[in-house]
Amino acid sequence: MRLRNKPWAQDYIHAHPEVVIANPESRKGKWYEEFGNHNPVHVEVGTGKGQFVIGMARQNPHINYIGIELYDSVIVVALEKVLEQESLPNLRLLNVNGKDLTEYFEKGDISQVYLNFSDPWPKTRHAKRRLTHANFLTLYKELMPEGGEVHFKTDNRGLFEYSLMSMTDFGMKLQFVSLDLHANEPEDNVRTEYEEKFAAKGQPIYRLEAKFK
Ligand SMILES: C[S@@+](CC[C@H](N)C(=O)[O-])C[C@H]1O[C@@H](n2cnc3c(N)ncnc32)[C@H](O)[C@@H]1O
């Protein structure tokens, strides 16, 4: 997702370092100082306009959430939504590339990773850009304690099939797989922007949970 260029986005982001962390490198290994507690940290890579990570932070006040988004024109929409909320002390945003996670986090900083409606990159030559490629799984594993989990939702069947293979080839244990999440939608499911869009068109939503061994 890349919204129309917003020349004001950077200024707006810089004006709100309490939400979009300005120097995330400086928090590496010390995210508990940023949040003021030792609660688990869950990270969504490719957070888009933020509906999921905001909903999760509201639903689970004892978990700290970090939404990571590459484009300032997109994360600024998430920022606006955060600022509309009364108070979300357990949520931060990072305007960075998920491939650089090790610059901002060290082993044990993250206890769970969420990937929602990640860009499918259907061409084989772009497979390394998929957020469920082995290179990304290696990164996530490096930053989580043993037994860390990746939770993934998508409307894209090809990406879902690829991710099932990629994760099992990587030696992860699949704990949950649904080929139609909304056929029996869990009460605590927080829908993302894309999820609502595809569900409205009647498309099935695929979901999995996988654990590093
Ligand atoms: C298709 S959108 C889905 C947004 C949201 N998760 C949802 O479900 O509504 C994918 C988002 O991931 C972001 N993204 C893709 N690759 C990324 C990366 N390597 N690091 C950070 N964000 C990334 C894109 O900019 C885009 O906003």
Ligand as a Chemical Component Dictionary entry (heavy atoms), coordinates in Angstrom:
data_LIG
# 
_chem_comp.id                   LIG 
_chem_comp.type                 NON-POLYMER 
_chem_comp.pdbx_formal_charge   0 
_chem_comp.three_letter_code    LIG 
# 
loop_
_chem_comp_atom.comp_id 
_chem_comp_atom.atom_id 
_chem_comp_atom.alt_atom_id 
_chem_comp_atom.type_symbol 
_chem_comp_atom.charge 
_chem_comp_atom.model_Cartn_x 
_chem_comp_atom.model_Cartn_y 
_chem_comp_atom.model_Cartn_z 
_chem_comp_atom.pdbx_ordinal 
LIG C1  C1  C 0  -1.304 -4.851 1.757 1  
LIG S1  S1  S 1  -0.896 -3.765 3.031 2  
LIG C2  C2  C 0  -1.734 -4.424 4.453 3  
LIG C3  C3  C 0  -1.881 -3.430 5.557 4  
LIG C4  C4  C 0  -2.514 -3.951 6.864 5  
LIG N1  N1  N 0  -1.653 -4.925 7.497 6  
LIG C5  C5  C 0  -3.878 -4.523 6.633 7  
LIG O1  O1  O 0  -4.016 -5.738 6.736 8  
LIG O2  O2  O -1 -4.807 -3.761 6.381 9  
LIG C6  C6  C 0  0.806  -4.201 3.385 10 
LIG C7  C7  C 0  1.554  -3.113 4.113 11 
LIG O3  O3  O 0  2.830  -3.597 4.478 12 
LIG C8  C8  C 0  3.795  -2.579 4.258 13 
LIG N2  N2  N 0  5.096  -3.252 4.071 14 
LIG C9  C9  C 0  5.435  -4.085 3.067 15 
LIG N3  N3  N 0  6.696  -4.523 3.198 16 
LIG C10 C10 C 0  7.164  -3.948 4.326 17 
LIG C11 C11 C 0  8.397  -4.005 4.999 18 
LIG N4  N4  N 0  9.415  -4.740 4.523 19 
LIG N5  N5  N 0  8.554  -3.296 6.134 20 
LIG C12 C12 C 0  7.540  -2.531 6.616 21 
LIG N6  N6  N 0  6.330  -2.442 6.019 22 
LIG C13 C13 C 0  6.150  -3.143 4.897 23 
LIG C14 C14 C 0  3.294  -1.857 3.032 24 
LIG O4  O4  O 0  3.820  -0.561 2.892 25 
LIG C15 C15 C 0  1.785  -1.863 3.280 26 
LIG O5  O5  O 0  1.356  -0.716 3.978 27 
# 
loop_
_chem_comp_bond.comp_id 
_chem_comp_bond.atom_id_1 
_chem_comp_bond.atom_id_2 
_chem_comp_bond.value_order 
_chem_comp_bond.pdbx_ordinal 
LIG C1  S1  SING 1  
LIG S1  C2  SING 2  
LIG S1  C6  SING 3  
LIG C2  C3  SING 4  
LIG C3  C4  SING 5  
LIG C4  N1  SING 6  
LIG C4  C5  SING 7  
LIG C5  O1  DOUB 8  
LIG C5  O2  SING 9  
LIG C6  C7  SING 10 
LIG C7  O3  SING 11 
LIG C7  C15 SING 12 
LIG O3  C8  SING 13 
LIG C8  N2  SING 14 
LIG C8  C14 SING 15 
LIG N2  C9  SING 16 
LIG N2  C13 SING 17 
LIG C9  N3  DOUB 18 
LIG N3  C10 SING 19 
LIG C10 C11 SING 20 
LIG C10 C13 DOUB 21 
LIG C11 N4  SING 22 
LIG C11 N5  DOUB 23 
LIG N5  C12 SING 24 
LIG C12 N6  DOUB 25 
LIG N6  C13 SING 26 
LIG C14 O4  SING 27 
LIG C14 C15 SING 28 
LIG C15 O5  SING 29 
# 
